[in-house]
Amino acid sequence: MAESVARVARYEIELNDPLVNLNVPGLLVQNDKLADTVVLAVTKGGQAATLTGATAFGEFERPVDGAKIRCAGTVSGGTITIPLLDQCYKYAGSFVLIIRCNDGSRERSLMRLSGYVERGGDGVIIDPSGSIPSYGDLEQAIANCNAAAAAATAAKNELLQAKADGEFTGPQGPQGPTGPQGATGPQGATGATPNLTMGTVTTGAPGTQASASFTGTAEEPVLNLVIPRGADGSGSVSTVDGVQPASGDVPLGAVRYSEAQSLTDGQQTQARGNIGAAKDAPMTGAAADAAGAAGLVPAPAAGDEKKALLGDGTWGNVASTGVHVGDTAPTDEDANVWIDPSETVSGYRAAARNLLDNSDFTDTVNQRRGTSGTITAWTYFIDRWQATDAALTYSISADGLHLTAGEAWMAQNVQSSETKAGTTYTFAVGLSDGTFTLCTGALPAGETSWTEFAGENDDNCYVRMAKITGAVISCSFKPKKAVVATWAALYEGTHTADTMPPYVPKGYAAELAECQRYFVAVSYNNTMLSGNTGDASGVGARIYLPMGTRMRINPTVSAFVVNASYYGGAKNNLTFTPSNVETTYTGLCLYGNLSGAVSASPTYVDAVYQIRNADLAISADL
C-alpha cells in the first residue's frame, strides 16, 4: 500500500493565550484533493489539555466566492486533527482557516491561519505517451455511444410493442401428470398444554348476544366473557327484604333503600318525586331568625352579572366588608376590596423579595453624578451600580435609564449575607417597551473565584449572574442596542417568562435608605460641627458628623477644609485629612490630623469646627 502523500502541518497553542493569526509558510495548490492536514496541539499550563469529549472543526474561507468550507476534525486528548476537504482547493487566491473547538456549552476559536492557494495551471495538456485521446477521438467515441444508445432504445420499444400485441403469448399446453407424493416428514415435538385462566366477565345490555374473547399468549390464554343481563321483569312480590306492605304486593320495579341500585337518571328523578325529595327544589334563603334550606341557586336576572349571591337567597350588592367585582371603581354600597375581571387572579401569596438595591430606574437614587455622561471602567455612577469592563454612556430621565449599545456591562454585587449557597436565583432586567430578559442559575458552594453560572440573551440585552469571592452574586446586563431600562430584580427561586413575579417598586425612600448603607454624599456650607483637637499641627483631631445612617462597614471619607475655633482661642484655616472613621448609630466620628498651627491652649480642647463649601463622599461600597 502506497504511503500517504498528504502534508501534515503541526502547530501548538496554550489554551489561555489570546487568539493570534499565523501565516502558513507553504502554498496550497489548486485542484489538489485531501492534500493537507492541520494538527493542533493544545496545552494548558504547559501540560497537554484534556479535550476528550469536545468537538472541533476547521472553517476554511476560500478565495473568489468567499464560501466557508466546514472541515470536520477529530479530538484525542489535547490534539486536534483537521484534514482539508477537496472544496478548499477549488479557487486560487488568499484563504483564511479558523480552528474552532466546542466543549458542549462553549465554542471558541483556537487559531487563525492565513495562506495562499496557488494556481494549478489551465493551459493545453501535452502528452507524448499518447495515453490522452485527441479531441476528434473523443468526439467520435461520443457519437458512437449516442448511436448505440438510440439503437438499444429502438430495440426495447419494438420488444415492448410485440409483447403488447401478443406475439410472445402461445396456446396453453395440456396439464401434466400428478407427481408422486413426497415422504412423510418427521413428527414435531409435543407442544405445551395451555394454562387457561378466567379474565373479565362483563354484563351486556338486554337483548345482545353473549361473546367470548381471548387475550394473553398461546401458553397463557385468558378467557374474557360478555353475558347480557335479562330484561326487567314485571309483576309484583309479596315481600321485599322480609317487609310486607299493609295491603297488596310490592311491584318488581320498586326503589330499594337497603342497598345501591343501577337506576337511570329518569328513574332517579321519578323516585325523588315519589317521596317528595325533588332534586331541583329551589334554595330557601336565610332570615334573621330562621335558617335556610339547600337547593338550586336562584337564576340571576339580566343586570345581575356583577352581583353576588346573598345569604337570603337573592342576588345583590355586598356590604362594605364584602368584595366588589367589576371593571369600574366600587361605589359606596360596594366592597372596599375590588377585583377587576381584566386582571388575572391566580391566588394570593407573599410578594417575592427583590434582593437588588436601586432597582427602579424610573425613580433612580443618584448621589454621585449628574443625570447624564460617560464614566470609565470599574466606576460607580448611579448608586450601587457600576460599569465593569469598559466606559459606559448613560442618561437618566423619567422614563428610565437610557443606555447605548455594545458598551460596558452594568453590574451590581449582592452581599453573601443576602444569598445562600446551593439556592437557585433568577435575575431579570425590564425595558420601557414592556419586555424583559432573564436568566436563572443555582449559586454554587465552596468557590472563591469568579464563576459565571448563568447567562442568557435576546434581541435586546445580555444578562448574566456570577459568583465572586466570598459568595457574592454579581448581577450584570449589557444592551445589544440602544434601550431604556426601567427596572432590575433578583429573586430567589426558579422563574420563567410566564411565572416571573410582577416587578413592584420599593419606593424612593426605601431605596435611598438601602443605598446610603453603602454611600452617602454630604455637602457642608458654613456648617458648625463639634469636636476636639490639639494645639499644634500634625496632632490628632476629631470631628463628629451627624448622619442618621448606619453604614455597612467603617467607610472612607474624602479630605475637606475646616475653620476651627476654640474656647477663647483664634480661628485657623485647617485641612482635615481623615485616617480613620468610627461608625455610630447616629453618625460618624472622623479621626485625623490637622495641618497648620493652632495657638489655643491647653493641649487638647473642645473645638467648634466651621466647615466651608465641603462636599464629602462617604463610601462603604463593595
ZINOR-V11395 format. One record per residue. N is the residue number from 0. PHI is phi as a letter, one per 40 degrees, with the letter a starting at -180 (NA if undefined). OMEGA is omega in degrees with one decimal (* if undefined). BURIAL is 1 if it has 9 or more other C-alpha atoms within 8 Angstrom, else 0. Layout:
BEGIN
N PHI OMEGA BURIAL
N PHI OMEGA BURIAL
END
This chain:
BEGIN
0 NA -176.3 0
1 c 176.9 0
2 c 177.5 0
3 c -178.3 0
4 c -178.6 0
5 c 172.6 0
6 c 178.3 0
7 b 177.4 0
8 b -175.4 0
9 b 179.4 0
10 b 179.8 0
11 a 176.7 0
12 b 169.2 1
13 c -172.4 1
14 d -175.4 1
15 c 177.4 0
16 c 177.4 0
17 c 178.4 0
18 c 179.2 0
19 b 175.3 0
20 b 177.4 0
21 b 175.7 0
22 c 178.0 0
23 c -175.2 0
24 c -178.1 0
25 c -179.6 0
26 b 164.3 1
27 c -174.8 1
28 b -179.0 1
29 d 176.4 1
30 g 170.6 1
31 c -179.7 1
32 b 178.4 0
33 f -172.4 1
34 c -174.3 1
35 b 175.4 1
36 b 178.3 1
37 b 178.1 1
38 b -177.8 1
39 b 175.8 1
40 c -177.0 1
41 b 177.5 1
42 b 173.9 1
43 a -176.3 1
44 g 180.0 0
45 g 178.9 0
46 b 178.8 0
47 d 179.6 1
48 c 177.7 1
49 c -177.6 0
50 b -179.3 1
51 d -176.5 0
52 g 176.6 0
53 c 174.7 1
54 b -179.1 1
55 a 176.8 1
56 a 174.5 1
57 b 178.4 1
58 b -175.1 1
59 c 176.4 1
60 c -173.1 1
61 c -179.4 1
62 c 176.0 1
63 g -175.7 0
64 c 178.3 0
65 g 179.6 0
66 c 178.7 0
67 b -179.1 0
68 c 178.9 1
69 c -179.1 0
70 b -179.1 1
71 c 179.0 1
72 b 175.5 1
73 b -178.8 1
74 b 176.9 1
75 b -177.1 0
76 g 177.1 1
77 b -176.0 1
78 b 177.9 1
79 b -179.8 1
80 b -176.5 1
81 b 172.4 1
82 c 178.3 1
83 c -178.4 1
84 c -178.1 1
85 d -176.4 1
86 c -179.1 0
87 c -174.2 1
88 b -171.5 1
89 c -174.8 0
90 b 175.6 1
91 c 179.2 1
92 h -177.7 1
93 c 178.4 1
94 b 173.7 1
95 b 176.5 1
96 b 176.7 1
97 b 177.7 1
98 c -178.3 1
99 b 179.5 1
100 b -179.7 1
101 b 179.9 1
102 c -179.5 1
103 h 178.8 0
104 b 179.9 0
105 b 175.6 0
106 b -179.8 1
107 a 175.3 0
108 c -178.1 1
109 c -175.8 1
110 a 174.2 1
111 b 178.7 1
112 b 175.4 1
113 b -178.1 1
114 a -173.1 1
115 a 173.2 1
116 c -178.3 1
117 c 177.7 1
118 d 177.5 1
119 c -179.6 0
120 g 179.5 0
121 b 179.3 0
122 c 179.9 0
123 c 177.9 0
124 c 176.7 0
125 b -177.2 0
126 b -179.7 0
127 c -177.3 0
128 c -179.6 0
129 g -179.7 0
130 c 179.0 0
131 c -178.0 0
132 c 177.3 0
133 c 179.2 0
134 c 179.2 0
135 c 177.3 0
136 d 179.5 0
137 c -179.3 1
138 c 179.1 0
139 c 179.4 0
140 c 179.1 0
141 c 178.8 0
142 c 178.3 0
143 c 178.8 0
144 c 179.8 0
145 c 179.7 0
146 c 179.3 0
147 c 179.3 0
148 c 179.4 0
149 c 178.8 0
150 c 178.9 0
151 c 178.9 0
152 c 179.4 0
153 c 179.4 0
154 c 178.4 0
155 c -178.3 0
156 c 177.7 0
157 c 178.9 0
158 c 179.2 0
159 c 179.0 0
160 c 178.5 0
161 c 177.2 1
162 c 179.4 1
163 c 179.4 0
164 c 178.0 0
165 g -178.0 0
166 c -177.1 0
167 c -177.2 0
168 b 178.2 0
169 c 178.0 0
170 c 178.5 0
171 c 178.7 0
172 c 179.2 0
173 c 178.5 0
174 c 179.2 0
175 c -179.4 0
176 c 177.7 0
177 c -180.0 0
178 c -179.8 0
179 c 178.1 0
180 c 179.2 0
181 c 180.0 0
182 c 178.0 0
183 c -179.9 0
184 c -179.5 0
185 c 178.4 0
186 c 178.4 0
187 c -179.9 0
188 c 178.3 0
189 c -179.8 0
190 c 179.4 0
191 c 175.7 0
192 c -179.2 0
193 d 176.4 0
194 b -175.3 0
195 c 175.2 0
196 b 179.7 0
197 c 179.0 0
198 c -176.7 0
199 c 172.1 0
200 b -174.4 0
201 b 176.8 0
202 c 178.3 0
203 c 179.6 1
204 c 177.7 0
205 d 177.6 0
206 g 178.7 0
207 c -179.0 0
208 c 172.6 0
209 c -179.2 1
210 a 177.2 0
211 b 177.9 0
212 a 179.7 0
213 b 169.0 0
214 b -177.7 0
215 g -177.8 0
216 b 177.3 0
217 c 178.7 0
218 c -177.1 0
219 b -179.6 1
220 c 178.0 1
221 b -178.0 1
222 c 178.2 1
223 b -175.4 1
224 b 169.2 1
225 b -177.2 1
226 b 179.8 1
227 c 175.5 1
228 c 178.6 1
229 c 177.4 0
230 c 177.8 0
231 d 179.4 0
232 c 177.2 0
233 b -178.0 0
234 h -175.9 0
235 a 174.9 0
236 b -176.0 1
237 c -178.3 1
238 b 172.5 1
239 b -178.4 0
240 f 177.4 0
241 g 179.6 0
242 b 179.8 0
243 b 178.2 1
244 d 179.0 1
245 c 177.6 0
246 a 177.2 0
247 g -179.2 0
248 b 178.8 1
249 c 177.7 1
250 c -178.6 1
251 c -178.4 1
252 c -176.7 0
253 c 176.0 0
254 c -180.0 0
255 b 176.9 0
256 b -175.7 0
257 c -179.4 0
258 a -177.8 0
259 c 177.0 0
260 b 175.7 0
261 c -177.3 0
262 b 175.3 0
263 c 177.5 0
264 c 178.4 0
265 c 177.4 0
266 c 178.2 0
267 c 179.0 1
268 c 179.3 1
269 c -179.6 0
270 c 178.4 1
271 c 177.4 1
272 c -179.3 1
273 c -177.8 0
274 b 178.1 0
275 g 179.4 0
276 b -177.7 0
277 c -178.1 0
278 c -176.6 0
279 c 175.2 0
280 c -177.2 0
281 c 175.1 1
282 c 174.9 1
283 b -179.0 1
284 c 177.7 1
285 c 173.5 1
286 b -178.4 0
287 c -177.1 0
288 b -177.9 0
289 a 178.0 0
290 c 176.4 0
291 c 179.8 1
292 b -179.5 0
293 c 178.6 0
294 i 178.5 1
295 c 175.8 0
296 c 179.5 0
297 c -178.8 0
298 c 177.5 0
299 c 177.7 0
300 c 175.1 0
301 d -176.9 0
302 g 179.1 0
303 c -172.3 1
304 c 180.0 0
305 b 180.0 0
306 b -179.7 1
307 b 176.2 0
308 c -178.3 0
309 c -178.1 1
310 c 178.0 0
311 c 177.4 1
312 g 179.4 1
313 b 174.9 1
314 c -178.1 1
315 a 177.2 1
316 c -178.5 1
317 c 177.4 1
318 c -173.3 0
319 c 178.3 1
320 c -177.0 0
321 c -176.0 1
322 b 174.0 1
323 b 177.3 1
324 b -179.0 1
325 i 180.0 1
326 c 173.6 0
327 b -179.2 0
328 c -178.7 0
329 c 174.4 1
330 c -177.5 0
331 c -177.7 0
332 c -179.0 1
333 c -176.3 1
334 c 171.8 1
335 c 170.4 1
336 b -170.8 0
337 b 175.8 1
338 b 178.2 1
339 c -178.9 1
340 c 178.6 0
341 c 178.1 0
342 c 178.1 0
343 c 179.3 0
344 b -177.7 0
345 b -178.7 0
346 h -178.1 0
347 b 178.8 0
348 a 178.3 0
349 c -179.4 0
350 c 177.9 0
351 c -179.0 0
352 c 176.7 0
353 c -175.8 0
354 c -179.6 1
355 c 173.0 1
356 c 177.5 0
357 f -173.2 1
358 c -179.0 1
359 c -176.1 1
360 c 174.3 1
361 c 177.6 1
362 a -165.0 0
363 c 168.7 1
364 c -173.9 1
365 a -177.7 1
366 c -169.2 0
367 c -162.8 0
368 b 178.0 0
369 c -176.6 0
370 c 177.3 0
371 a 177.7 1
372 i 177.5 0
373 b -179.8 0
374 b -179.8 1
375 c -179.1 1
376 c 177.6 1
377 f 179.9 1
378 b 174.2 1
379 c 171.9 1
380 b 170.9 1
381 c -171.8 1
382 d 176.4 1
383 g 179.3 1
384 b -180.0 1
385 b 167.8 1
386 c -175.3 1
387 b -165.6 1
388 c -176.6 0
389 a 176.2 1
390 c -177.4 1
391 b 177.6 1
392 b -174.0 1
393 a 167.6 1
394 a -176.4 1
395 b 175.5 1
396 a -176.3 1
397 c -179.1 0
398 c 176.0 1
399 i -177.9 1
400 c -178.6 1
401 c -178.7 1
402 b 176.7 1
403 c -174.5 1
404 c 167.1 1
405 g 177.7 0
406 c -173.8 1
407 c 166.9 1
408 c 175.1 1
409 b -167.1 1
410 b 170.3 1
411 b 177.7 1
412 c 179.4 1
413 b -174.6 1
414 c 179.6 1
415 c 177.4 1
416 c 179.9 0
417 c -173.5 0
418 b -179.2 1
419 b 179.3 0
420 c 179.9 1
421 g -179.6 0
422 c 179.3 1
423 c 179.1 1
424 b 177.3 1
425 b 179.2 1
426 b -177.4 1
427 a 176.0 1
428 b -180.0 1
429 b -179.1 1
430 b -175.1 1
431 c 178.7 1
432 c 178.7 0
433 g 178.4 0
434 c 174.4 0
435 a 178.2 0
436 b -176.3 1
437 b 171.6 1
438 a -175.6 1
439 b 176.9 1
440 a 178.7 1
441 c -180.0 1
442 c -178.2 1
443 c -179.8 1
444 b 171.7 0
445 g 179.2 0
446 b -178.1 1
447 b -179.6 0
448 b 180.0 0
449 d 179.4 0
450 b 177.1 0
451 c -177.2 1
452 b 172.9 1
453 a 177.0 1
454 a 179.5 1
455 a 176.5 1
456 a 172.9 1
457 b -178.4 0
458 c -174.7 0
459 b -170.2 1
460 a 159.7 1
461 c 170.8 1
462 b 179.2 1
463 a 170.8 1
464 b 178.2 1
465 a 173.2 1
466 c 178.0 1
467 b -174.0 1
468 d 178.9 1
469 g 178.6 0
470 g 175.3 1
471 c 175.4 1
472 c 172.5 1
473 b 177.2 1
474 b -175.9 1
475 a 174.9 1
476 a -175.8 1
477 a -178.5 1
478 c 173.1 1
479 c 179.4 1
480 a 177.5 1
481 c -177.1 1
482 b 171.9 1
483 b 179.3 1
484 c -177.8 1
485 b 179.8 1
486 a 173.0 1
487 a -176.8 1
488 a 172.4 1
489 b -177.8 1
490 b 170.3 1
491 c 178.6 1
492 h 178.6 0
493 c 179.3 1
494 b 174.8 1
495 b 178.1 0
496 c -179.1 0
497 c -175.5 0
498 b -179.1 0
499 d 177.1 0
500 c 177.2 0
501 c 179.7 0
502 c 179.0 0
503 b 178.5 0
504 c 178.2 0
505 c -174.1 0
506 g -174.0 0
507 c -177.0 1
508 c 179.1 0
509 c 178.8 0
510 c 179.3 1
511 c 179.4 1
512 c 178.2 1
513 c -178.6 1
514 c -177.0 1
515 c 167.6 1
516 c -177.0 1
517 b -177.4 1
518 a 175.8 1
519 b 173.5 1
520 b -177.7 1
521 b 176.4 0
522 b 178.1 0
523 b 177.3 1
524 b -177.1 0
525 f -178.8 0
526 b 179.9 1
527 c 177.9 0
528 b -178.9 1
529 c 177.2 1
530 i 173.0 1
531 a -177.2 1
532 a 175.2 1
533 c -175.7 1
534 b 178.1 1
535 a 179.4 1
536 c 178.3 1
537 g -179.8 0
538 c -177.8 1
539 c 176.9 1
540 b -177.9 1
541 a 178.0 1
542 b 179.6 1
543 c -179.5 1
544 b 175.8 1
545 c -177.1 0
546 b -175.8 0
547 g -179.4 0
548 b 174.5 1
549 c -173.9 1
550 c -173.9 1
551 c 178.4 0
552 a 171.9 0
553 d -174.3 1
554 c 169.2 1
555 b -175.6 1
556 b 178.3 1
557 c 177.6 1
558 c 179.8 1
559 a -177.5 1
560 c 178.2 1
561 b 171.1 1
562 b -172.1 1
563 b 173.0 1
564 b -175.2 1
565 b 176.2 1
566 d 178.0 0
567 g -176.5 0
568 b -179.1 1
569 c 176.8 1
570 b -178.7 0
571 b 173.3 1
572 c -175.2 1
573 b 175.0 1
574 b -180.0 1
575 c 179.3 1
576 b -173.8 1
577 c 176.7 1
578 b -179.8 0
579 a 179.8 0
580 b 174.5 1
581 b -179.4 1
582 c 174.2 1
583 b -179.7 0
584 c -174.9 0
585 b -179.4 1
586 i -178.8 1
587 b 171.8 1
588 b -175.7 1
589 c 176.5 1
590 b 178.2 1
591 a 179.3 1
592 b 177.6 1
593 c 172.2 1
594 b -175.5 1
595 h -177.0 1
596 c 175.9 0
597 b -173.3 1
598 c -175.5 0
599 c 174.3 1
600 a 9.8 0
601 c -171.9 0
602 d 177.3 0
603 b -176.1 1
604 b 169.1 1
605 c -175.9 1
606 b 170.7 1
607 b -178.2 1
608 c 172.4 1
609 b -179.7 1
610 c -175.2 1
611 b 172.6 1
612 f -179.2 0
613 b 173.2 1
614 b -177.0 1
615 c 171.7 1
616 b -176.8 1
617 b -168.0 1
618 b 169.7 1
619 b -178.0 1
620 c 174.7 0
621 c * 0
END
